[in-house]
Amino acid sequence: MNTPEFAGQPAIATPIDTRSAGILMLAAAVASIVFVALDPVVSADTSRTFLEGMVANAPMHRLVHAVELACVLSLAFGFTSLAARTGLRRPAVLGACIAYLVGCIAMVVAAVTDGFITGDVARYYLQAGHSVDAGREMIHLCYVVVQDFAAASWFFQSVGVLAMAFALLRERGLQRIVGALGLATGALPPIAIGATWPAMDTAVVVGILSAQMAWNVAAATLLLRRVAFLRPAGMMSHSPLAA
């Protein structure tokens, strides 16, 4: 890890505690998988029963996606903490952080649309004077939006993981191991999306989520370890950027 040089003052080794970020990231990695499995699915023959099923499942559907939104925020916090710990002055790390956060924003859009907007649309089209068939088509359109934003999220998050992995490969020990794992898990989602788009089935989605979980657990493991950073007692001198 590159450490800045300080002119005129001795460097002081101060431990940086990222364990809270690690705990959040680890909890989010597990909770996101568990709550995806708890998400209710509507199966119906007619448009009216389909919309009625959407409305009936809305409370649980919203709870699941509220937890998913919290998980996205926790993972963003964890990844940003890892980037800060690795060194945001390094272009590869800064780029990784930006790409990953863009992916998180896209996932927020997908989660809000799936968890909240679809239920509101179903309730609206069940009102008198509205076509339930049109309502079902609107729900399907929402699902297209969800799939597009989820795919964009997985792509940008993978770019972030790959960039971070390359940065970690320049380190030693566990960081290098996590970097190697990041190369594998980061490459899987774009390959899976490209090979199956636009018909991504459940197996593809589960594979992507499993790869992301493996990375999140590995990254959380790094964050749970205490490390000493060199901090200045005075002003910091200019030092060149390193990837």
Backbone as CSV, one residue per row, in Angstrom:
resi,resn,N_x,N_y,N_z,CA_x,CA_y,CA_z,C_x,C_y,C_z
1,MET,0.847,-1.195,0.000,0.000,0.000,0.000,0.877,1.237,0.000
2,ASN,0.562,2.171,-0.867,1.345,3.391,-0.915,0.968,4.289,0.254
3,THR,1.933,4.850,0.937,1.674,5.769,2.035,2.292,7.104,1.713
4,PRO,1.604,8.227,2.033,2.126,9.542,1.719,3.321,9.883,2.585
5,GLU,4.170,10.724,2.065,5.318,11.208,2.808,4.993,12.578,3.381
6,PHE,5.491,12.846,4.555,5.193,14.086,5.243,6.481,14.839,5.507
7,ALA,6.453,16.090,5.149,7.654,16.912,5.266,7.699,17.598,6.622
8,GLY,8.829,17.460,7.282,9.078,18.237,8.488,8.497,17.663,9.749
9,GLN,7.670,16.617,9.645,7.051,16.058,10.822,7.157,14.539,10.773
10,PRO,7.340,13.901,11.911,7.369,12.433,11.918,5.981,11.863,11.693
11,ALA,5.936,10.712,11.039,4.655,10.055,10.823,4.244,9.307,12.084
12,ILE,2.969,9.282,12.356,2.437,8.609,13.527,1.527,7.487,13.055
13,ALA,1.835,6.257,13.462,0.997,5.121,13.083,-0.246,5.113,13.959
14,THR,-1.397,5.294,13.348,-2.663,5.331,14.073,-3.571,4.242,13.520
15,PRO,-4.074,3.359,14.345,-4.931,2.292,13.842,-6.260,2.846,13.318
16,ILE,-6.670,2.384,12.154,-7.942,2.771,11.564,-8.905,1.614,11.737
17,ASP,-10.015,1.864,12.392,-10.974,0.807,12.691,-12.089,0.813,11.650
18,THR,-12.092,-0.181,10.783,-13.152,-0.318,9.774,-14.055,-1.503,10.097
19,ARG,-14.015,-1.961,11.335,-14.789,-3.153,11.685,-16.287,-2.911,11.597
20,SER,-16.742,-1.709,11.918,-18.179,-1.436,11.807,-18.641,-1.544,10.358
21,ALA,-17.823,-1.046,9.422,-18.149,-1.182,8.007,-18.128,-2.647,7.591
22,GLY,-17.179,-3.415,8.118,-17.109,-4.836,7.810,-18.315,-5.597,8.309
23,ILE,-18.751,-5.274,9.529,-19.934,-5.937,10.090,-21.169,-5.618,9.261
24,LEU,-21.335,-4.344,8.891,-22.472,-3.952,8.060,-22.445,-4.653,6.711
25,MET,-21.268,-4.711,6.095,-21.150,-5.333,4.775,-21.440,-6.827,4.858
26,LEU,-20.951,-7.481,5.894,-21.189,-8.912,6.052,-22.674,-9.192,6.302
27,ALA,-23.292,-8.383,7.159,-24.717,-8.561,7.443,-25.560,-8.317,6.195
28,ALA,-25.192,-7.295,5.429,-25.934,-6.986,4.205,-25.786,-8.086,3.166
29,ALA,-24.590,-8.671,3.077,-24.357,-9.745,2.112,-25.269,-10.934,2.389
30,VAL,-25.444,-11.264,3.661,-26.289,-12.395,4.030,-27.771,-12.027,3.916
31,ALA,-28.146,-10.858,4.452,-29.553,-10.459,4.469,-30.115,-10.285,3.062
32,SER,-29.307,-9.781,2.142,-29.796,-9.558,0.785,-30.207,-10.870,0.122
33,ILE,-29.439,-11.938,0.361,-29.777,-13.243,-0.203,-31.012,-13.814,0.483
34,VAL,-31.076,-13.706,1.804,-32.196,-14.266,2.563,-33.509,-13.600,2.163
35,PHE,-33.509,-12.283,2.053,-34.762,-11.585,1.778,-35.181,-11.699,0.319
36,VAL,-34.239,-11.896,-0.588,-34.624,-12.190,-1.974,-35.416,-13.497,-2.016
37,ALA,-35.009,-14.479,-1.211,-35.717,-15.754,-1.163,-37.109,-15.613,-0.543
38,LEU,-37.304,-14.596,0.300,-38.597,-14.385,0.954,-39.562,-13.557,0.116
39,ASP,-39.098,-13.032,-1.002,-39.941,-12.165,-1.836,-41.089,-12.975,-2.434
40,PRO,-42.358,-12.595,-2.156,-43.500,-13.375,-2.673,-43.647,-13.232,-4.182
41,VAL,-44.115,-14.295,-4.812,-44.338,-14.325,-6.258,-45.830,-14.526,-6.523
42,VAL,-46.380,-13.758,-7.460,-47.793,-13.839,-7.812,-47.949,-14.729,-9.036
43,SER,-48.872,-15.682,-8.930,-49.213,-16.539,-10.063,-50.724,-16.505,-10.238
44,ALA,-51.183,-16.067,-11.400,-52.626,-15.919,-11.627,-52.944,-16.128,-13.099
45,ASP,-54.196,-16.539,-13.358,-54.639,-16.796,-14.734,-55.203,-15.556,-15.403
46,THR,-55.867,-14.706,-14.635,-56.510,-13.527,-15.211,-55.814,-12.259,-14.748
47,SER,-56.030,-11.183,-15.494,-55.408,-9.903,-15.153,-55.893,-9.400,-13.801
48,ARG,-57.204,-9.575,-13.519,-57.732,-9.075,-12.248,-57.138,-9.831,-11.067
49,THR,-57.090,-11.142,-11.145,-56.523,-11.898,-10.021,-55.025,-11.630,-9.873
50,PHE,-54.366,-11.349,-10.992,-52.945,-11.001,-10.921,-52.748,-9.698,-10.162
51,LEU,-53.541,-8.688,-10.511,-53.418,-7.396,-9.821,-53.822,-7.522,-8.363
52,GLU,-54.867,-8.306,-8.087,-55.288,-8.500,-6.701,-54.189,-9.214,-5.901
53,GLY,-53.499,-10.153,-6.531,-52.384,-10.818,-5.859,-51.246,-9.852,-5.579
54,MET,-50.990,-8.937,-6.517,-49.950,-7.923,-6.308,-50.291,-7.034,-5.112
55,VAL,-51.543,-6.643,-5.020,-51.965,-5.781,-3.904,-51.897,-6.549,-2.590
56,ALA,-52.308,-7.825,-2.606,-52.290,-8.630,-1.382,-50.868,-8.846,-0.880
57,ASN,-49.921,-9.001,-1.811,-48.525,-9.243,-1.423,-47.736,-7.962,-1.179
58,ALA,-48.367,-6.820,-1.423,-47.650,-5.543,-1.362,-46.937,-5.298,-0.032
59,PRO,-47.568,-5.554,1.137,-46.860,-5.280,2.404,-45.553,-6.068,2.533
60,MET,-45.606,-7.378,2.259,-44.382,-8.186,2.345,-43.395,-7.784,1.266
61,HIS,-43.908,-7.492,0.065,-43.060,-7.086,-1.046,-42.301,-5.806,-0.694
62,ARG,-42.972,-4.868,-0.050,-42.330,-3.605,0.333,-41.316,-3.830,1.443
63,LEU,-41.649,-4.705,2.391,-40.704,-4.993,3.470,-39.413,-5.584,2.907
64,VAL,-39.550,-6.548,1.999,-38.381,-7.188,1.395,-37.504,-6.149,0.710
65,HIS,-38.123,-5.262,-0.046,-37.331,-4.297,-0.808,-36.825,-3.149,0.064
66,ALA,-37.502,-2.875,1.175,-36.970,-1.901,2.125,-35.672,-2.444,2.733
67,VAL,-35.667,-3.739,3.057,-34.453,-4.364,3.567,-33.374,-4.374,2.488
68,GLU,-33.767,-4.661,1.238,-32.803,-4.662,0.140,-32.175,-3.273,-0.040
69,LEU,-32.971,-2.227,0.105,-32.429,-0.868,0.000,-31.418,-0.601,1.113
70,ALA,-31.746,-1.066,2.319,-30.798,-0.912,3.431,-29.514,-1.687,3.152
71,CYS,-29.654,-2.850,2.537,-28.470,-3.645,2.192,-27.609,-2.938,1.158
72,VAL,-28.246,-2.314,0.171,-27.497,-1.569,-0.846,-26.691,-0.447,-0.200
73,LEU,-27.312,0.276,0.713,-26.607,1.360,1.405,-25.446,0.813,2.246
74,SER,-25.676,-0.312,2.908,-24.617,-0.912,3.729,-23.454,-1.389,2.872
75,LEU,-23.756,-1.997,1.722,-22.698,-2.449,0.824,-21.929,-1.271,0.240
76,ALA,-22.650,-0.181,-0.071,-21.978,1.022,-0.572,-21.042,1.597,0.487
77,PHE,-21.507,1.608,1.737,-20.672,2.092,2.835,-19.440,1.210,3.008
78,GLY,-19.645,-0.102,2.932,-18.526,-1.020,3.076,-17.505,-0.886,1.957
79,PHE,-17.987,-0.793,0.713,-17.063,-0.675,-0.419,-16.308,0.650,-0.360
80,THR,-17.004,1.718,0.003,-16.348,3.018,0.123,-15.295,3.000,1.228
81,SER,-15.605,2.316,2.325,-14.639,2.193,3.416,-13.410,1.407,2.969
82,LEU,-13.632,0.352,2.175,-12.509,-0.416,1.652,-11.667,0.430,0.704
83,ALA,-12.335,1.243,-0.106,-11.610,2.123,-1.021,-10.774,3.142,-0.247
84,ALA,-11.359,3.719,0.799,-10.621,4.692,1.610,-9.447,4.023,2.307
85,ARG,-9.650,2.795,2.745,-8.585,2.066,3.433,-7.462,1.689,2.462
86,THR,-7.820,1.355,1.224,-6.817,0.974,0.233,-6.078,2.195,-0.300
87,GLY,-6.778,3.331,-0.399,-6.132,4.565,-0.834,-6.857,5.223,-1.991
88,LEU,-7.714,6.191,-1.680,-8.484,6.867,-2.720,-7.624,7.755,-3.616
89,ARG,-6.367,7.996,-3.225,-5.468,8.771,-4.086,-4.990,7.950,-5.277
90,ARG,-5.228,6.667,-5.252,-4.843,5.797,-6.355,-5.960,5.796,-7.398
91,PRO,-5.669,6.097,-8.651,-6.720,6.200,-9.681,-7.577,4.957,-9.802
92,ALA,-6.973,3.770,-9.713,-7.749,2.533,-9.843,-8.771,2.409,-8.722
93,VAL,-8.379,2.784,-7.513,-9.279,2.686,-6.367,-10.387,3.733,-6.460
94,LEU,-10.034,4.952,-6.846,-11.041,5.995,-6.995,-12.045,5.622,-8.081
95,GLY,-11.552,5.127,-9.210,-12.452,4.694,-10.275,-13.341,3.553,-9.836
96,ALA,-12.796,2.613,-9.064,-13.587,1.503,-8.544,-14.718,1.996,-7.663
97,CYS,-14.413,2.965,-6.807,-15.417,3.508,-5.893,-16.544,4.197,-6.664
98,ILE,-16.183,4.983,-7.664,-17.196,5.698,-8.458,-18.085,4.701,-9.204
99,ALA,-17.480,3.721,-9.866,-18.255,2.736,-10.626,-19.195,1.956,-9.719
100,TYR,-18.706,1.548,-8.562,-19.533,0.760,-7.648,-20.712,1.584,-7.136
101,LEU,-20.480,2.848,-6.816,-21.558,3.694,-6.313,-22.605,3.972,-7.391
102,VAL,-22.178,4.114,-8.646,-23.138,4.257,-9.745,-24.006,3.004,-9.827
103,GLY,-23.384,1.836,-9.669,-24.151,0.600,-9.654,-25.150,0.546,-8.513
104,CYS,-24.767,1.054,-7.361,-25.681,1.084,-6.220,-26.880,1.997,-6.493
105,ILE,-26.638,3.126,-7.142,-27.740,4.033,-7.479,-28.713,3.349,-8.433
106,ALA,-28.182,2.636,-9.427,-29.045,1.913,-10.356,-29.859,0.849,-9.626
107,MET,-29.259,0.166,-8.651,-29.990,-0.850,-7.902,-31.077,-0.233,-7.031
108,VAL,-30.848,0.969,-6.518,-31.890,1.661,-5.758,-33.111,1.912,-6.649
109,VAL,-32.882,2.343,-7.881,-33.997,2.573,-8.818,-34.747,1.268,-9.071
110,ALA,-34.003,0.178,-9.297,-34.636,-1.115,-9.547,-35.451,-1.575,-8.344
111,ALA,-34.910,-1.412,-7.136,-35.593,-1.873,-5.924,-36.844,-1.045,-5.639
112,VAL,-36.774,0.253,-5.828,-37.949,1.110,-5.604,-39.043,0.772,-6.610
113,THR,-38.668,0.579,-7.865,-39.655,0.244,-8.893,-40.318,-1.089,-8.595
114,ASP,-39.508,-2.102,-8.276,-40.044,-3.444,-8.034,-40.835,-3.511,-6.739
115,GLY,-40.312,-2.916,-5.685,-40.915,-3.083,-4.376,-42.061,-2.153,-4.058
116,PHE,-42.109,-0.994,-4.689,-43.099,0.009,-4.310,-43.994,0.444,-5.479
117,ILE,-43.404,0.734,-6.625,-44.192,1.255,-7.736,-45.129,0.196,-8.299
118,THR,-44.678,-1.053,-8.406,-45.546,-2.086,-8.979,-46.821,-2.277,-8.161
119,GLY,-46.715,-2.265,-6.844,-47.900,-2.396,-6.001,-48.850,-1.225,-6.159
120,ASP,-48.299,-0.019,-6.269,-49.145,1.159,-6.465,-49.853,1.112,-7.817
121,VAL,-49.153,0.640,-8.843,-49.758,0.515,-10.173,-50.909,-0.491,-10.136
122,ALA,-50.686,-1.629,-9.469,-51.740,-2.640,-9.377,-52.973,-2.095,-8.663
123,ARG,-52.764,-1.387,-7.572,-53.885,-0.818,-6.831,-54.626,0.226,-7.669
124,TYR,-53.906,1.015,-8.424,-54.521,2.056,-9.259,-55.430,1.449,-10.323
125,TYR,-54.964,0.387,-10.992,-55.741,-0.186,-12.097,-56.861,-1.102,-11.627
126,LEU,-56.932,-1.390,-10.341,-58.077,-2.123,-9.799,-59.245,-1.199,-9.478
127,GLN,-59.016,0.094,-9.526,-60.096,1.037,-9.263,-61.102,1.040,-10.409
128,ALA,-62.318,1.457,-10.102,-63.385,1.498,-11.111,-62.994,2.423,-12.258
129,GLY,-63.329,2.003,-13.455,-63.066,2.832,-14.625,-61.713,2.597,-15.262
130,HIS,-60.939,1.640,-14.749,-59.618,1.353,-15.313,-59.571,-0.088,-15.823
131,SER,-58.778,-0.313,-16.830,-58.651,-1.628,-17.445,-57.624,-2.463,-16.694
132,VAL,-58.069,-3.637,-16.207,-57.132,-4.503,-15.494,-56.098,-5.090,-16.459
133,ASP,-56.492,-5.261,-17.718,-55.528,-5.752,-18.711,-54.416,-4.734,-18.936
134,ALA,-54.810,-3.454,-19.016,-53.799,-2.403,-19.153,-52.913,-2.349,-17.915
135,GLY,-53.509,-2.590,-16.746,-52.739,-2.603,-15.513,-51.700,-3.709,-15.504
136,ARG,-52.084,-4.880,-15.991,-51.126,-5.991,-16.042,-49.981,-5.670,-17.001
137,GLU,-50.286,-5.041,-18.117,-49.232,-4.650,-19.058,-48.304,-3.611,-18.445
138,MET,-48.870,-2.699,-17.651,-48.029,-1.699,-16.976,-47.087,-2.361,-15.971
139,ILE,-47.587,-3.399,-15.280,-46.733,-4.137,-14.355,-45.585,-4.805,-15.109
140,HIS,-45.898,-5.388,-16.255,-44.855,-6.022,-17.062,-43.835,-4.992,-17.550
141,LEU,-44.300,-3.788,-17.888,-43.379,-2.727,-18.275,-42.468,-2.354,-17.107
142,CYS,-43.030,-2.329,-15.895,-42.208,-2.057,-14.706,-41.131,-3.122,-14.546
143,TYR,-41.483,-4.373,-14.831,-40.506,-5.448,-14.710,-39.364,-5.288,-15.719
144,VAL,-39.686,-4.764,-16.912,-38.636,-4.490,-17.896,-37.682,-3.432,-17.362
145,VAL,-38.245,-2.387,-16.741,-37.419,-1.332,-16.146,-36.545,-1.903,-15.033
146,VAL,-37.142,-2.762,-14.206,-36.389,-3.382,-13.110,-35.220,-4.200,-13.653
147,GLN,-35.480,-5.007,-14.686,-34.412,-5.834,-15.249,-33.304,-4.991,-15.847
148,ASP,-33.662,-3.919,-16.547,-32.644,-3.071,-17.170,-31.769,-2.384,-16.122
149,PHE,-32.387,-1.841,-15.085,-31.611,-1.152,-14.055,-30.803,-2.142,-13.218
150,ALA,-31.357,-3.335,-12.969,-30.603,-4.338,-12.229,-29.378,-4.784,-13.027
151,ALA,-29.555,-4.985,-14.339,-28.421,-5.379,-15.178,-27.354,-4.291,-15.207
152,ALA,-27.801,-3.021,-15.323,-26.846,-1.911,-15.299,-26.122,-1.852,-13.960
153,SER,-26.862,-2.103,-12.878,-26.248,-2.102,-11.547,-25.175,-3.178,-11.445
154,TRP,-25.508,-4.394,-11.858,-24.533,-5.489,-11.773,-23.308,-5.205,-12.627
155,PHE,-23.522,-4.575,-13.784,-22.394,-4.268,-14.651,-21.455,-3.257,-13.995
156,PHE,-22.001,-2.143,-13.509,-21.156,-1.111,-12.908,-20.513,-1.599,-11.612
157,GLN,-21.243,-2.365,-10.823,-20.636,-2.902,-9.613,-19.498,-3.858,-9.950
158,SER,-19.655,-4.624,-11.029,-18.582,-5.524,-11.449,-17.349,-4.748,-11.897
159,VAL,-17.570,-3.647,-12.602,-16.447,-2.797,-12.998,-15.713,-2.303,-11.750
160,GLY,-16.481,-1.888,-10.738,-15.871,-1.443,-9.498,-15.095,-2.537,-8.799
161,VAL,-15.664,-3.740,-8.745,-14.987,-4.859,-8.102,-13.705,-5.227,-8.846
162,LEU,-13.764,-5.246,-10.180,-12.579,-5.598,-10.972,-11.463,-4.571,-10.772
163,ALA,-11.824,-3.285,-10.777,-10.814,-2.244,-10.577,-10.200,-2.346,-9.179
164,MET,-11.050,-2.593,-8.179,-10.542,-2.757,-6.816,-9.666,-3.997,-6.719
165,ALA,-10.058,-5.068,-7.423,-9.278,-6.303,-7.394,-7.875,-6.084,-7.952
166,PHE,-7.776,-5.339,-9.053,-6.456,-5.052,-9.615,-5.596,-4.264,-8.628
167,ALA,-6.224,-3.332,-7.911,-5.479,-2.567,-6.908,-5.017,-3.462,-5.766
168,LEU,-5.887,-4.371,-5.318,-5.539,-5.250,-4.202,-4.466,-6.264,-4.592
169,LEU,-4.390,-6.613,-5.867,-3.369,-7.568,-6.303,-1.954,-7.019,-6.130
170,ARG,-1.820,-5.708,-6.001,-0.519,-5.091,-5.798,-0.100,-5.138,-4.330
171,GLU,-1.008,-5.580,-3.465,-0.702,-5.663,-2.046,-0.173,-7.064,-1.712
172,ARG,-0.135,-7.375,-0.435,0.395,-8.659,0.008,-0.630,-9.394,0.856
173,GLY,-0.376,-10.680,1.045,-1.153,-11.475,1.971,-2.617,-11.599,1.596
174,LEU,-3.485,-11.390,2.604,-4.919,-11.562,2.416,-5.478,-10.600,1.368
175,GLN,-4.928,-9.391,1.302,-5.410,-8.438,0.304,-5.221,-8.972,-1.112
176,ARG,-4.094,-9.597,-1.366,-3.852,-10.169,-2.700,-4.817,-11.327,-2.973
177,ILE,-5.101,-12.124,-1.963,-6.043,-13.235,-2.133,-7.433,-12.710,-2.460
178,VAL,-7.873,-11.680,-1.727,-9.177,-11.074,-1.997,-9.196,-10.446,-3.396
179,GLY,-8.075,-9.866,-3.810,-7.983,-9.317,-5.156,-8.171,-10.379,-6.222
180,ALA,-7.550,-11.543,-6.029,-7.702,-12.641,-6.987,-9.145,-13.121,-7.033
181,LEU,-9.779,-13.201,-5.856,-11.192,-13.586,-5.812,-12.061,-12.545,-6.512
182,GLY,-11.702,-11.270,-6.343,-12.460,-10.203,-6.988,-12.418,-10.282,-8.503
183,LEU,-11.291,-10.717,-9.050,-11.205,-10.875,-10.510,-12.206,-11.908,-11.004
184,ALA,-12.343,-13.016,-10.265,-13.269,-14.070,-10.676,-14.718,-13.657,-10.487
185,THR,-15.040,-13.142,-9.306,-16.432,-12.783,-9.024,-16.862,-11.531,-9.781
186,GLY,-15.925,-10.634,-10.043,-16.266,-9.429,-10.784,-16.499,-9.680,-12.259
187,ALA,-15.832,-10.692,-12.814,-15.977,-10.988,-14.244,-17.253,-11.765,-14.539
188,LEU,-17.773,-12.503,-13.567,-18.920,-13.378,-13.814,-20.202,-12.639,-14.220
189,PRO,-20.641,-11.592,-13.487,-21.909,-10.950,-13.865,-21.945,-10.399,-15.289
190,PRO,-20.936,-9.635,-15.762,-21.008,-9.156,-17.143,-21.052,-10.287,-18.167
191,ILE,-20.308,-11.355,-17.904,-20.318,-12.493,-18.828,-21.696,-13.141,-18.849
192,ALA,-22.289,-13.332,-17.667,-23.611,-13.959,-17.587,-24.677,-13.089,-18.242
193,ILE,-24.609,-11.780,-18.009,-25.588,-10.876,-18.604,-25.459,-10.872,-20.125
194,GLY,-24.232,-10.781,-20.618,-24.017,-10.750,-22.057,-24.425,-12.037,-22.749
195,ALA,-24.253,-13.165,-22.058,-24.557,-14.459,-22.667,-26.044,-14.772,-22.684
196,THR,-26.814,-14.191,-21.779,-28.227,-14.561,-21.657,-29.195,-13.423,-21.952
197,TRP,-28.697,-12.204,-22.163,-29.585,-11.045,-22.351,-30.434,-11.225,-23.610
198,PRO,-31.747,-10.861,-23.575,-32.456,-10.272,-22.427,-33.203,-11.294,-21.568
199,ALA,-33.081,-12.565,-21.885,-33.840,-13.596,-21.171,-33.012,-14.164,-20.030
200,MET,-32.857,-13.404,-18.949,-32.118,-13.885,-17.781,-33.066,-14.683,-16.889
201,ASP,-32.789,-15.984,-16.718,-33.660,-16.805,-15.891,-33.193,-16.781,-14.440
202,THR,-33.888,-17.536,-13.597,-33.589,-17.532,-12.166,-32.173,-18.034,-11.879
203,ALA,-31.724,-19.036,-12.647,-30.390,-19.588,-12.415,-29.303,-18.546,-12.644
204,VAL,-29.479,-17.710,-13.664,-28.501,-16.654,-13.950,-28.472,-15.637,-12.816
205,VAL,-29.655,-15.212,-12.378,-29.740,-14.227,-11.300,-29.120,-14.778,-10.016
206,VAL,-29.421,-16.036,-9.694,-28.852,-16.656,-8.488,-27.332,-16.740,-8.599
207,GLY,-26.837,-17.066,-9.798,-25.389,-17.125,-9.998,-24.728,-15.771,-9.789
208,ILE,-25.355,-14.710,-10.313,-24.812,-13.360,-10.134,-24.818,-12.964,-8.661
209,LEU,-25.940,-13.221,-7.984,-26.041,-12.860,-6.572,-25.045,-13.662,-5.724
210,SER,-24.807,-14.921,-6.090,-23.841,-15.741,-5.348,-22.426,-15.211,-5.522
211,ALA,-22.087,-14.797,-6.755,-20.762,-14.227,-7.003,-20.579,-12.935,-6.216
212,GLN,-21.611,-12.112,-6.200,-21.524,-10.866,-5.444,-21.395,-11.136,-3.951
213,MET,-22.111,-12.139,-3.470,-22.026,-12.471,-2.046,-20.614,-12.920,-1.681
214,ALA,-19.986,-13.719,-2.545,-18.621,-14.175,-2.274,-17.672,-12.984,-2.156
215,TRP,-17.803,-12.007,-3.060,-16.959,-10.815,-2.990,-17.247,-10.010,-1.735
216,ASN,-18.532,-9.822,-1.425,-18.896,-9.003,-0.273,-18.368,-9.599,1.022
217,VAL,-18.436,-10.919,1.150,-17.920,-11.572,2.355,-16.400,-11.415,2.429
218,ALA,-15.724,-11.572,1.290,-14.267,-11.423,1.279,-13.856,-9.991,1.617
219,ALA,-14.559,-9.013,1.027,-14.255,-7.609,1.319,-14.529,-7.283,2.781
220,ALA,-15.620,-7.835,3.314,-15.938,-7.614,4.731,-14.851,-8.190,5.627
221,THR,-14.268,-9.309,5.218,-13.187,-9.911,5.999,-11.995,-8.958,6.108
222,LEU,-11.679,-8.279,4.994,-10.598,-7.286,5.044,-10.947,-6.143,5.992
223,LEU,-12.199,-5.697,5.916,-12.596,-4.560,6.745,-12.617,-4.923,8.228
224,LEU,-12.838,-6.181,8.538,-12.891,-6.602,9.940,-11.512,-6.678,10.579
225,ARG,-10.472,-6.589,9.776,-9.109,-6.619,10.298,-8.628,-5.196,10.562
226,ARG,-8.053,-4.985,11.734,-7.496,-3.670,12.050,-6.180,-3.502,11.309
227,VAL,-5.928,-2.265,10.857,-4.688,-1.976,10.150,-4.212,-0.598,10.563
228,ALA,-2.916,-0.397,10.577,-2.346,0.904,10.957,-2.021,1.702,9.711
229,PHE,-2.560,2.899,9.635,-2.235,3.825,8.570,-1.254,4.857,9.103
230,LEU,-0.402,5.354,8.249,0.512,6.411,8.652,-0.182,7.751,8.528
231,ARG,-0.300,8.433,9.636,-0.939,9.746,9.650,0.081,10.794,10.046
232,PRO,-0.039,11.995,9.515,0.961,13.025,9.777,0.738,13.733,11.085
233,ALA,1.829,14.227,11.649,1.714,15.150,12.772,1.653,16.583,12.252
234,GLY,1.943,16.790,10.977,1.922,18.133,10.412,1.328,18.147,9.038
235,MET,1.893,18.942,8.128,1.361,19.101,6.776,1.864,17.969,5.892
236,MET,1.068,17.655,4.887,1.433,16.589,3.953,2.055,17.185,2.720
237,SER,3.154,16.578,2.281,3.791,17.032,1.081,3.126,16.404,-0.125
238,HIS,3.377,16.952,-1.307,2.785,16.417,-2.518,3.492,15.130,-2.896
239,SER,2.721,14.120,-3.277,3.276,12.858,-3.721,2.551,12.427,-4.964
240,PRO,3.225,11.752,-5.901,2.592,11.373,-7.150,1.521,10.317,-6.943
241,LEU,0.538,10.320,-7.819,-0.515,9.323,-7.758,0.004,8.009,-8.253
242,ALA,-0.461,6.960,-7.640,-0.089,5.608,-8.084,-1.332,4.771,-8.188
243,ALA,-1.406,3.974,-9.223,-2.611,3.154,-9.411,-2.683,2.065,-8.356
